[in-house]
Amino acid sequence: GYVREMSIAPDGSSVYAGGYNSIAATVGTHSVTGTLGGYAWKLAASDGAPQWLVDVPGLRGIRAHSDGATLSLMGAFSSDAVTLGDVTLRDRGGMDLFAAKIRASDGSGIWAMDVGGDNMDYPWGFDVDSSGATYLAGLTSSSTLYAGSQSRPNPMHHANGGDGSYQLFVAKLSSAEQLPSCLSSCSAGQSPVVSSGHCYIDGACYAHGTVSPYRGQSCMACDASVSQTEWSGPRSGSCLIGGTCVADGTWQPGPPAGRGQPANPASTQYRCLSTVLSTGWTDTHLWTNYDSCATPTFEWLLLDEGAGSSMTYAMTDMGSNVYIGGTTTGNLTLVGASGVPHHYQHITNDADVYIAQISSSGEPTAVMVIEGDAGMSNVLMDIAPNADGVHLEVGGYFRGTLTFNNGALSLNNPNTNSADRNIFVSKLNTATGATLWAATIASTRRGYTYGVGSDSAGNVILVGRMCNEGGTGPELSFGRPTGRLASICTGLVAKFASADGAVLWQRSITGVTEFYHLVVDASDDVYVGGGVRGSAVDMGAGINATSESGGSARS
């Protein structure tokens, strides 16, 4: 496991962290099973003492709201169904997103929803604004993107006449939470009251006769005359075996344990004879201690409709605008809430880095492109608002040469082997779109920027991974020797001067595989999170981090 994202409480008293974990673990008196693939964690800012720890699916975003009482989460899951508290998050395609809101006091749930489509949808960018709205961003390769019973088609999917490449998306979930339209009441300890001719299933409303949109569930539907809170079926000519709809006469492996049925030997096969046997399972979608069924709504969804692929890796809110950053291999055509396309041509038609400005109402207003050499596959990993409220710090990794400000500013990779990527960090003026400066740190192998932030003076801080020569064994790439000795890699933290990007200090910590994220408090203390691989990691100043795995796995 490792820390992927962090946030700090508005009053600075607590730090929240989240990421990936696949093993049972105990921290102090708090434990997780690791069965969901991730975790959310609250620690005291003063000494790191754990305050609570909960299992969640693999987490890619955690943010404290300005009310100090709640947090928003974002992550991904790829199993048919994941139970989060008493909420069932169902997979619609190869991989889906989830968004959730929990209490800062104990990590208990308020609401959760799955977001996805019929193919892979992956989350990367995430933030909340001062009103409590939540922003999600990433890439989609689905024909239609769903959030509950709401949906938006993806025009670039091949089924809709597009080129079939994956595309960036950005979505805004409202700060206001309201009862779904089919409910007249829903309160703790009582079943929701569902209006006639509708079902309330998995946190969303469906009209009578609506077929389940989830993967493998096409034989199940809302039948309000049978149940208003569960999918009914299977429909005529189908069976539901092992959680998957199969047609009459089809052979299917038996269901695994945990779906209301006992486990079956792997060799057990069932044949769908819908006139004789129709076996299925259903469950509902509510938090154990929910206060109501109120959830946010999709305010808007922005998609790229340009040729080629694009993705969003990072997102940040700056008041009247949100900013996204990522990579594009084509010409961005961003279609916002109004439906009007905004076309942005870039120069090389190769993988380049972009930063886009989007109004809080969902309209793209500007795009800045950082050009790279052909075939270099440069990556933007993070953006964050500078303390001055005008600039953005931008970080990622690159090969060759990066060109800013339409060629007026350039940055060369100083590595001795040009095939190795290296870190970059830059400072962008959001009012003019111009980059003030760009900087890198030389290494003899490769370096990666994963997270950026700033202190109260506007100095830019980055975290990531730095690799240099010095290993004794052979270097492997996808399991094959490269012909050179292995690298020695460490976690990196560095600070750059606000005015010109000069390196003020840098630290490499042996045993830390990488730092992924950072937050800075009002006193300019910096909190960093990532992964360690070692039985004891010396952080300096007499502080040691110990891996429960003894160094055999990341922690």
C-alpha positions as CSV (number, residue, x, y, z in Angstrom):
1,G,0.0,0.0,0.0
2,Y,0.9,3.7,-0.2
3,V,-0.3,7.2,0.3
4,R,-1.7,8.7,-3.0
5,E,-3.4,11.9,-1.8
6,M,-3.5,14.1,1.3
7,S,-5.6,17.0,2.6
8,I,-5.4,19.2,5.7
9,A,-8.3,20.3,8.0
10,P,-9.3,23.9,7.7
11,D,-8.1,24.6,11.3
12,G,-4.8,22.7,10.7
13,S,-5.4,20.3,13.5
14,S,-5.7,17.1,11.4
15,V,-4.2,15.7,8.2
16,Y,-6.2,13.3,6.0
17,A,-4.5,10.7,3.8
18,G,-5.7,8.0,1.4
19,G,-4.5,5.6,-1.2
20,Y,-4.1,2.0,-2.0
21,N,-3.9,-1.0,0.4
22,S,-4.5,-4.7,-0.2
23,I,-3.5,-6.2,3.2
24,A,-4.9,-6.3,6.7
25,A,-3.2,-3.6,8.8
26,T,-3.4,-2.1,12.2
27,V,-2.3,1.4,13.2
28,G,-2.6,2.0,16.9
29,T,-6.1,0.9,17.8
30,H,-7.4,1.2,14.3
31,S,-7.5,-1.5,11.6
32,V,-8.4,-2.1,8.0
33,T,-8.9,-5.4,6.2
34,G,-7.5,-4.3,2.8
35,T,-10.3,-6.2,1.0
36,L,-11.6,-3.1,-0.8
37,G,-8.2,-2.1,-2.2
38,G,-7.8,1.3,-0.4
39,Y,-8.2,3.3,2.8
40,A,-8.9,6.7,4.2
41,W,-7.0,7.9,7.3
42,K,-7.1,10.8,9.8
43,L,-4.0,11.7,11.7
44,A,-3.2,14.5,14.3
45,A,-1.2,17.2,12.5
46,S,1.0,17.7,15.6
47,D,2.4,14.2,16.0
48,G,0.8,11.9,13.4
49,A,-1.3,10.0,16.0
50,P,-4.0,8.1,14.1
51,Q,-7.6,9.2,14.9
52,W,-9.5,6.8,12.6
53,L,-8.8,4.5,9.7
54,V,-11.4,3.0,7.3
55,D,-11.5,0.7,4.3
56,V,-12.6,2.2,1.0
57,P,-11.9,1.2,-2.7
58,G,-8.6,2.3,-4.2
59,L,-8.5,6.1,-3.3
60,R,-7.1,8.7,-5.7
61,G,-8.6,11.8,-4.0
62,I,-9.4,13.1,-0.5
63,R,-10.3,16.7,0.3
64,A,-11.5,18.4,3.5
65,H,-14.4,20.7,3.1
66,S,-14.3,24.2,4.4
67,D,-17.0,23.4,7.0
68,G,-14.4,21.2,8.8
69,A,-17.1,18.5,9.3
70,T,-16.9,16.6,6.1
71,L,-14.6,15.1,3.5
72,S,-15.1,14.1,-0.1
73,L,-13.4,11.1,-1.6
74,M,-12.8,9.8,-5.2
75,G,-11.4,6.5,-6.3
76,A,-11.7,3.6,-8.7
77,F,-12.9,0.0,-8.5
78,S,-13.1,-2.8,-11.1
79,S,-14.9,-5.6,-9.4
80,D,-18.6,-6.4,-10.2
81,A,-19.7,-4.9,-6.9
82,V,-18.0,-3.3,-3.9
83,T,-19.7,-2.8,-0.6
84,L,-18.7,0.5,1.1
85,G,-20.5,0.5,4.4
86,D,-23.9,-0.6,3.3
87,V,-23.6,1.0,-0.1
88,T,-23.2,-1.2,-3.1
89,L,-21.1,0.3,-5.8
90,R,-21.6,-1.6,-9.0
91,D,-19.2,-1.8,-12.0
92,R,-20.7,-0.7,-15.3
93,G,-17.6,-1.5,-17.5
94,G,-14.0,-2.5,-17.1
95,M,-13.2,0.1,-14.4
96,D,-15.4,2.8,-12.8
97,L,-15.1,5.7,-10.5
98,F,-16.8,6.4,-7.2
99,A,-17.4,9.6,-5.3
100,A,-18.3,9.7,-1.6
101,K,-18.8,12.1,1.3
102,I,-17.8,11.1,4.8
103,R,-17.8,12.6,8.3
104,A,-14.5,14.1,9.5
105,S,-15.2,13.0,13.0
106,D,-15.2,9.3,12.5
107,G,-15.0,8.4,8.8
108,S,-18.6,7.3,8.6
109,G,-20.5,7.7,5.4
110,I,-23.0,10.3,4.2
111,W,-23.5,9.4,0.6
112,A,-21.7,7.5,-2.2
113,M,-22.3,7.0,-5.9
114,D,-20.6,5.2,-8.8
115,V,-19.7,7.0,-12.0
116,G,-18.8,5.2,-15.2
117,G,-19.9,3.6,-18.4
118,D,-19.6,0.4,-20.5
119,N,-15.8,0.5,-20.8
120,M,-12.8,1.8,-18.7
121,D,-13.3,5.1,-16.9
122,Y,-10.4,6.2,-14.7
123,P,-10.2,9.0,-12.2
124,W,-7.2,11.3,-11.9
125,G,-8.0,14.9,-11.0
126,F,-10.1,15.8,-8.0
127,D,-10.9,18.9,-5.9
128,V,-13.7,20.6,-3.9
129,D,-14.5,24.3,-3.8
130,S,-15.5,26.7,-1.0
131,S,-19.2,26.1,-1.6
132,G,-18.8,22.3,-1.1
133,A,-19.1,21.3,-4.8
134,T,-17.0,18.3,-5.9
135,Y,-15.0,18.1,-9.1
136,L,-14.0,14.8,-10.8
137,A,-11.7,14.4,-13.8
138,G,-9.9,11.7,-15.7
139,L,-10.3,9.7,-18.9
140,T,-13.2,7.8,-20.4
141,S,-13.4,5.2,-23.1
142,S,-17.1,4.5,-22.6
143,S,-19.9,5.2,-25.1
144,T,-21.9,6.9,-22.3
145,L,-20.9,8.2,-18.9
146,Y,-23.4,7.6,-16.0
147,A,-23.7,8.9,-12.5
148,G,-26.7,7.3,-10.9
149,S,-29.6,7.6,-13.3
150,Q,-28.0,10.6,-15.0
151,S,-26.0,10.1,-18.2
152,R,-24.0,11.9,-20.9
153,P,-23.0,10.4,-24.3
154,N,-19.4,10.4,-25.4
155,P,-19.4,11.6,-29.0
156,M,-15.8,10.3,-29.7
157,H,-16.7,6.7,-28.9
158,H,-16.7,4.6,-32.0
159,A,-20.3,3.5,-31.4
160,N,-21.2,7.2,-31.6
161,G,-19.2,7.9,-34.8
162,G,-16.0,9.0,-33.1
163,D,-12.4,7.7,-33.6
164,G,-12.6,5.5,-30.5
165,S,-9.8,7.0,-28.5
166,Y,-10.1,7.7,-24.8
167,Q,-11.0,11.2,-23.9
168,L,-10.7,13.5,-21.0
169,F,-13.8,14.4,-18.9
170,V,-14.5,16.8,-16.1
171,A,-17.6,16.7,-14.0
172,K,-19.1,18.9,-11.3
173,L,-21.3,17.5,-8.5
174,S,-23.4,20.1,-6.8
175,S,-22.8,21.3,-3.2
176,A,-26.5,21.0,-2.5
177,E,-27.8,17.5,-1.7
178,Q,-31.4,16.7,-2.3
179,L,-33.7,13.7,-2.3
180,P,-33.9,11.9,-5.6
181,S,-37.0,12.8,-7.5
182,C,-38.8,9.5,-6.9
183,L,-38.6,9.8,-3.1
184,S,-41.1,11.6,-0.9
185,S,-39.2,10.9,2.3
186,C,-36.1,9.1,3.6
187,S,-34.8,9.2,7.2
188,A,-32.6,7.3,9.5
189,G,-34.0,3.9,10.6
190,Q,-36.9,4.0,8.1
191,S,-37.3,2.7,4.6
192,P,-37.5,5.3,1.9
193,V,-40.9,6.1,0.5
194,V,-40.8,5.6,-3.3
195,S,-43.4,7.1,-5.6
196,S,-45.7,4.9,-7.6
197,G,-44.2,3.4,-10.8
198,H,-40.6,3.9,-9.8
199,C,-37.8,2.1,-8.1
200,Y,-35.1,3.5,-5.9
201,I,-32.0,1.2,-6.3
202,D,-28.3,1.7,-5.7
203,G,-29.0,5.3,-4.7
204,A,-30.8,6.3,-8.0
205,C,-34.3,6.5,-9.3
206,Y,-35.6,4.4,-12.2
207,A,-38.9,4.3,-13.9
208,H,-40.9,1.0,-14.0
209,G,-39.5,-1.2,-16.8
210,T,-36.0,0.4,-16.9
211,V,-33.3,-2.2,-17.5
212,S,-30.3,-2.3,-15.1
213,P,-27.4,-0.3,-16.6
214,Y,-24.7,-2.3,-14.8
215,R,-22.4,-4.8,-16.4
216,G,-23.9,-8.3,-16.7
217,Q,-27.2,-7.1,-15.4
218,S,-29.2,-6.7,-18.6
219,C,-31.8,-9.3,-17.6
220,M,-32.7,-7.4,-14.5
221,A,-35.1,-4.4,-14.4
222,C,-37.1,-2.1,-12.2
223,D,-40.4,-3.8,-11.6
224,A,-42.3,-1.6,-9.2
225,S,-45.0,-4.2,-8.8
226,V,-42.5,-6.6,-7.4
227,S,-40.0,-4.4,-5.5
228,Q,-39.3,-0.7,-5.4
229,T,-35.9,-1.1,-3.8
230,E,-34.3,-4.0,-5.7
231,W,-33.7,-5.1,-9.3
232,S,-36.3,-7.7,-10.3
233,G,-35.9,-10.5,-12.8
234,P,-34.5,-12.3,-14.6
235,R,-36.6,-11.3,-17.6
236,S,-38.0,-14.0,-19.9
237,G,-35.5,-16.1,-21.7
238,S,-32.6,-15.3,-19.3
239,C,-31.1,-16.5,-16.0
240,L,-28.9,-14.6,-13.5
241,I,-26.1,-17.1,-12.5
242,G,-23.2,-16.0,-10.4
243,G,-24.3,-12.4,-10.7
244,T,-24.2,-12.4,-14.5
245,C,-27.2,-12.5,-16.9
246,V,-27.0,-15.4,-19.4
247,A,-29.3,-16.4,-22.2
248,D,-31.4,-19.6,-22.3
249,G,-29.3,-22.7,-22.9
250,T,-26.0,-21.0,-21.9
251,W,-23.6,-22.8,-19.6
252,Q,-22.1,-20.6,-16.8
253,P,-19.8,-21.2,-13.8
254,G,-21.5,-21.2,-10.4
255,P,-21.6,-18.1,-8.2
256,P,-18.8,-17.4,-5.8
257,A,-19.4,-17.0,-2.1
258,G,-20.7,-13.8,-0.7
259,R,-23.8,-13.1,-2.9
260,G,-26.4,-14.7,-0.7
261,Q,-25.4,-18.2,-2.0
262,P,-22.8,-20.7,-0.9
263,A,-19.5,-21.1,-2.8
264,N,-19.4,-23.6,-5.6
265,P,-16.4,-25.7,-6.8
266,A,-14.6,-24.1,-9.8
267,S,-15.7,-27.1,-11.9
268,T,-19.4,-26.6,-11.2
269,Q,-21.3,-25.4,-14.3
270,Y,-24.9,-24.3,-14.5
271,R,-27.0,-24.2,-17.6
272,C,-29.7,-21.5,-18.0
273,L,-33.1,-23.2,-18.5
274,S,-35.2,-20.1,-17.9
275,T,-38.5,-22.1,-18.0
276,V,-37.2,-24.4,-15.2
277,L,-34.7,-22.5,-13.1
278,S,-34.2,-18.8,-12.7
279,T,-31.7,-17.9,-9.9
280,G,-30.7,-14.4,-9.0
281,W,-29.5,-12.1,-6.2
282,T,-30.3,-8.5,-5.3
283,D,-29.2,-6.0,-2.7
284,T,-29.8,-2.4,-1.7
285,H,-27.7,0.7,-1.6
286,L,-27.8,2.7,1.7
287,W,-25.3,3.7,4.4
288,T,-25.9,1.9,7.7
289,N,-26.2,5.2,9.6
290,Y,-27.5,7.5,6.8
291,D,-29.2,10.6,7.8
292,S,-31.2,10.8,4.6
293,C,-31.0,9.6,0.9
294,A,-30.0,13.1,-0.3
295,T,-27.2,13.1,-2.8
296,P,-25.6,15.7,-5.1
297,T,-26.5,16.0,-8.7
298,F,-24.4,16.3,-11.9
299,E,-24.3,20.1,-12.5
300,W,-22.3,19.6,-15.7
301,L,-20.0,17.3,-17.6
302,L,-17.3,18.5,-20.0
303,L,-15.8,16.2,-22.6
304,D,-13.1,16.4,-25.3
305,E,-14.6,15.8,-28.7
306,G,-11.3,16.4,-30.6
307,A,-9.5,13.7,-32.7
308,G,-6.9,11.7,-30.9
309,S,-6.7,10.8,-27.2
310,S,-6.6,13.0,-24.2
311,M,-6.6,12.6,-20.4
312,T,-6.8,14.8,-17.3
313,Y,-4.2,13.9,-14.6
314,A,-4.7,16.9,-12.2
315,M,-7.3,19.4,-11.2
316,T,-7.5,22.4,-8.8
317,D,-10.1,25.0,-7.9
318,M,-9.1,28.7,-7.8
319,G,-12.5,30.3,-7.0
320,S,-14.1,31.6,-10.2
321,N,-12.3,29.0,-12.3
322,V,-11.1,25.4,-12.0
323,Y,-8.0,24.3,-13.8
324,I,-7.2,20.9,-15.3
325,G,-4.0,19.5,-16.6
326,G,-2.9,16.5,-18.6
327,T,-1.8,15.1,-21.9
328,T,-3.3,15.2,-25.4
329,T,-2.2,13.6,-28.6
330,G,-4.7,15.5,-30.8
331,N,-6.5,18.8,-31.1
332,L,-8.6,19.5,-28.1
333,T,-12.3,20.3,-28.7
334,L,-13.7,20.9,-25.3
335,V,-17.5,21.0,-25.1
336,G,-18.8,22.5,-21.9
337,A,-22.1,22.8,-20.2
338,S,-23.7,25.0,-22.9
339,G,-22.9,22.4,-25.6
340,V,-20.8,24.9,-27.5
341,P,-17.5,23.3,-28.8
342,H,-14.3,25.3,-28.1
343,H,-11.5,24.2,-30.4
344,Y,-7.8,24.5,-29.5
345,Q,-5.2,23.6,-32.1
346,H,-1.8,22.6,-30.9
347,I,1.4,22.4,-32.9
348,T,3.0,19.0,-33.2
349,N,0.0,16.6,-33.1
350,D,2.1,14.5,-30.7
351,A,1.7,13.9,-27.0
352,D,1.9,17.3,-25.4
353,V,1.0,18.8,-22.0
354,Y,-1.9,21.1,-21.6
355,I,-3.5,23.2,-18.8
356,A,-7.2,24.3,-19.4
357,Q,-9.1,27.0,-17.6
358,I,-12.8,26.2,-17.0
359,S,-15.4,28.5,-15.5
360,S,-17.3,27.3,-12.4
361,S,-20.4,27.1,-14.7
362,G,-18.6,24.5,-16.9
363,E,-17.4,26.5,-19.9
364,P,-13.8,26.2,-21.1
365,T,-12.2,29.7,-21.4
366,A,-8.5,29.1,-22.2
367,V,-6.0,26.3,-22.9
368,M,-2.2,26.6,-22.5
369,V,0.0,24.0,-24.2
370,I,3.5,23.0,-23.3
371,E,5.1,21.6,-26.4
372,G,7.5,18.7,-26.4
373,D,9.7,16.9,-28.9
374,A,8.0,14.3,-31.0
375,G,7.8,10.8,-29.5
376,M,8.8,11.9,-26.0
377,S,5.5,11.1,-24.2
378,N,5.7,13.9,-21.7
379,V,3.4,13.8,-18.7
380,L,1.9,16.5,-16.5
381,M,1.2,15.0,-13.0
382,D,0.0,17.8,-10.8
383,I,-1.1,21.4,-10.7
384,A,-1.8,23.5,-7.5
385,P,-2.8,27.1,-6.8
386,N,0.1,29.3,-5.7
387,A,-0.2,31.2,-2.4
388,D,-0.5,34.5,-4.4
389,G,-3.9,33.4,-5.9
390,V,-2.7,34.3,-9.4
391,H,-0.2,31.6,-10.4
392,L,-0.3,27.9,-10.8
393,E,2.5,25.6,-10.1
394,V,2.8,22.8,-12.7
395,G,4.8,19.6,-12.4
396,G,5.5,16.4,-14.3
397,Y,8.3,14.6,-16.2
398,F,9.7,14.8,-19.7
399,R,12.4,13.9,-22.2
400,G,14.1,16.1,-24.8
401,T,13.0,19.7,-24.7
402,L,9.9,21.4,-23.4
403,T,8.8,24.7,-25.0
404,F,6.7,27.3,-23.1
405,N,5.1,30.6,-24.1
406,N,5.0,29.7,-27.8
407,G,8.7,29.1,-28.0
408,A,9.9,32.0,-25.9
409,L,11.0,29.8,-23.0
410,S,12.5,26.3,-23.1
411,L,13.7,23.6,-20.7
412,N,16.2,20.9,-21.6
413,N,16.4,17.5,-20.0
414,P,19.9,17.4,-18.4
415,N,20.1,13.6,-18.1
416,T,23.2,11.9,-19.4
417,N,21.0,9.3,-21.1
418,S,18.3,11.1,-23.1
419,A,16.0,8.1,-22.9
420,D,15.5,8.8,-19.2
421,R,12.7,11.1,-18.2
422,N,13.4,13.9,-15.7
423,I,11.3,16.1,-13.5
424,F,10.0,19.5,-14.5
425,V,8.2,22.2,-12.5
426,S,7.0,25.6,-13.7
427,K,5.0,28.6,-12.5
428,L,2.1,29.8,-14.7
429,N,0.3,33.1,-14.6
430,T,-3.4,32.3,-14.9
431,A,-4.2,35.9,-15.8
432,T,-2.0,36.0,-18.9
433,G,-1.3,32.3,-19.7
434,A,2.4,32.9,-19.6
435,T,4.9,30.7,-17.8
436,L,7.1,32.8,-15.5
437,W,9.8,30.1,-15.1
438,A,10.5,26.4,-15.6
439,A,13.1,24.3,-13.8
440,T,14.5,20.8,-13.4
441,I,16.9,18.9,-11.2
442,A,19.6,16.8,-12.9
443,S,20.0,13.1,-12.2
444,T,22.1,10.5,-13.8
445,R,19.1,8.3,-14.5
446,R,15.5,9.5,-14.2
447,G,13.2,11.7,-12.1
448,Y,9.5,12.1,-11.7
449,T,7.4,15.0,-10.2
450,Y,4.2,13.6,-8.7
451,G,2.9,16.5,-6.5
452,V,3.4,20.3,-6.3
453,G,2.4,23.0,-3.8
454,S,3.6,26.3,-2.4
455,D,4.4,28.0,0.9
456,S,2.9,31.3,2.1
457,A,5.7,33.2,0.3
458,G,4.9,31.6,-3.0
459,N,7.9,29.4,-3.1
460,V,7.1,26.2,-5.0
461,I,7.5,22.7,-3.4
462,L,7.6,19.5,-5.3
463,V,7.6,15.8,-4.3
464,G,8.4,12.8,-6.4
465,R,11.1,10.2,-7.2
466,M,14.7,10.6,-8.1
467,C,16.9,7.8,-9.6
468,N,20.7,7.8,-10.0
469,E,23.4,5.3,-11.0
470,G,24.8,3.0,-8.3
471,G,22.8,-0.2,-8.3
472,T,24.6,-3.6,-8.4
473,G,22.2,-5.8,-10.2
474,P,21.0,-5.6,-13.8
475,E,18.4,-3.0,-14.7
476,L,15.2,-4.5,-16.0
477,S,12.5,-3.0,-18.2
478,F,9.3,-5.1,-18.4
479,G,11.3,-8.0,-17.1
480,R,14.1,-7.7,-19.7
481,P,17.7,-6.5,-19.1
482,T,18.4,-3.0,-20.5
483,G,22.2,-3.6,-20.6
484,R,23.0,-1.3,-17.7
485,L,23.2,-1.6,-14.0
486,A,20.2,-0.9,-11.8
487,S,19.4,2.5,-10.4
488,I,19.2,3.7,-6.8
489,C,15.9,5.5,-6.4
490,T,14.8,7.7,-3.5
491,G,11.8,9.9,-2.5
492,L,12.4,13.5,-3.4
493,V,11.3,16.8,-1.8
494,A,12.5,20.1,-3.2
495,K,11.8,23.8,-2.9
496,F,12.1,26.4,-5.6
497,A,12.3,30.2,-5.3
498,S,9.0,32.0,-6.1
499,A,10.7,34.6,-8.3
500,D,13.0,32.6,-10.6
501,G,12.7,28.9,-9.8
502,A,16.2,28.6,-8.2
503,V,16.5,25.5,-6.1
504,L,16.4,26.6,-2.4
505,W,16.9,23.1,-1.0
506,Q,16.3,19.4,-1.9
507,R,16.2,16.2,0.1
508,S,16.4,12.6,-1.1
509,I,15.3,10.0,1.4
510,T,16.6,6.5,1.0
511,G,14.1,3.7,1.5
512,V,11.2,5.9,0.4
513,T,10.2,4.7,-3.1
514,E,8.4,7.9,-4.0
515,F,6.4,10.8,-2.5
516,Y,3.1,11.2,-4.3
517,H,1.5,14.2,-2.6
518,L,2.0,17.1,-0.2
519,V,0.0,19.7,1.7
520,V,1.3,22.8,3.4
521,D,-0.3,24.3,6.6
522,A,-0.6,27.9,7.7
523,S,2.8,27.7,9.5
524,D,4.5,26.5,6.2
525,D,5.0,23.0,7.6
526,V,5.0,20.5,4.8
527,Y,3.3,17.1,5.0
528,V,4.3,14.5,2.5
529,G,3.0,11.1,1.7
530,G,4.1,8.2,-0.5
531,G,5.5,4.7,-0.2
532,V,8.4,3.1,1.7
533,R,10.2,-0.2,1.0
534,G,12.4,-1.0,3.9
535,S,12.3,-2.4,7.5
536,A,13.4,1.1,8.8
537,V,13.5,4.4,6.9
538,D,15.5,7.3,8.4
539,M,13.5,10.5,7.7
540,G,16.2,12.5,9.6
541,A,16.0,14.4,12.9
542,G,15.7,11.0,14.7
543,I,12.4,10.1,13.0
544,N,12.2,6.6,11.6
545,A,9.4,5.0,9.5
546,T,9.0,1.2,9.9
547,S,7.4,-1.0,7.2
548,E,5.4,-3.9,8.6
549,S,6.2,-5.9,5.5
550,G,9.9,-5.8,6.5
551,G,10.7,-4.3,3.1
552,S,9.1,-7.0,1.0
553,A,6.4,-4.7,-0.2
554,R,5.6,-1.0,-0.3
555,S,3.9,0.5,2.7
